[in-house]
Amino acid sequence: MQDLKPIRVFLEVARLMSFAAAARHLGMTPATVTRTVARLEDELGVQLLLRTTRHVSLTSIGAVVAARYGPLVSDFDQVAADIKRASLPDRGQLRINAPMSMGLRLLPDLIESFRLAFPHVELELMMTDQLINILEDGADLAIRISEPPTDKSTIWRKICAVPRHAVASPSLLERIDWPKTPDDLRPEHCLSYSAIGVEETWDFRKDQVRRQVRAGRRVVSNSGDLLHALARQGAGITVLPDFIVQRSIASGELRAILADWSVSMLWLTLFYPPYEQLPPLVATFSDFFEAYIRDNEPELFDWTQ
């Protein structure tokens, strides 16, 4: 049926078991309600209601129609409401996926600032260090720190580059030879970050010289926080983003090694489903996210790359 009004009127009469009460609730006259239900019965070719001067009841087929159409109309109304909310730039519901390490360090203050600026937005935050399939996960956008994107099934927005450093604890550096070049790194001393359980490859550069080092499989984890904790305990050398290790370096718990060599940077990126155009609320959060990171965390990221 192209027009849902007749079925809505019928469902209201069925709910209240009264033409007069339905008319009052819908802001219609009783005669209009009666004619609308009669047209629906003609269109379906069945009698939906039994009418007497004092009572209205459902026929057996009317009960079936009410039971089948009621949830459909309710779902339709919910979808229409969701679409309407999504078309507004400052209210509605937003489902965000973010990496665990960054989320715990940077998102609490960012999210609180966003909520103060946009109090009518409902946020659902899912944090995982796994690279999700944004189409299957159902997120409106995903915050990612990773290599430059290659997935052609999504769209993305680069925010900035993410500097990384090779770090180790002073206690470890007392037990092993201090690495002077990447060639001095031994796999048994290295801790790998990987979402798929394979050893990590570190890409070092100095002027025009490039060295690639396989970090080995002695310890492989998909958690930057775990590798950070292990490195602080002297378990090995690891390469992690500055926003994870900055405080530990400042406190002396970790030391940056091979400081005259640069490690390939990651990207801080916003991933989206393949929208033809960003929904207004998604665009609002994206702009806020970039401005907040730029204004409040400039020392942790590289905005020149």
Secondary structure, 3 states (H helix, E strand, C coil): CCCCHHHHHHHHHHHHCCHHHHHHHHCCCHHHHHHHHHHHHHHHCCCCEEECCCCEEECHHHHHHHHHHHHHHHHHHHHHHHHHHHCCCCCEEEEEEECHHHHHHHHHHHHHHHHHHCCCEEEEEEECCCCCCHHHHCCCEEEEEECCCCCCCCEEEEEEEECEEEEECHHHHHHCCCCCCHHHCCHHHECEECCCCCCCEEEEEECCEEEEEECCCCCEECCHHHHHHHHHCCCCEEEEEHHHHHHHHHHCCCEEECCCCEECCEEEEEEECCCCCCCHHHHHHHHHHHHHHHHHCHHHCECCC
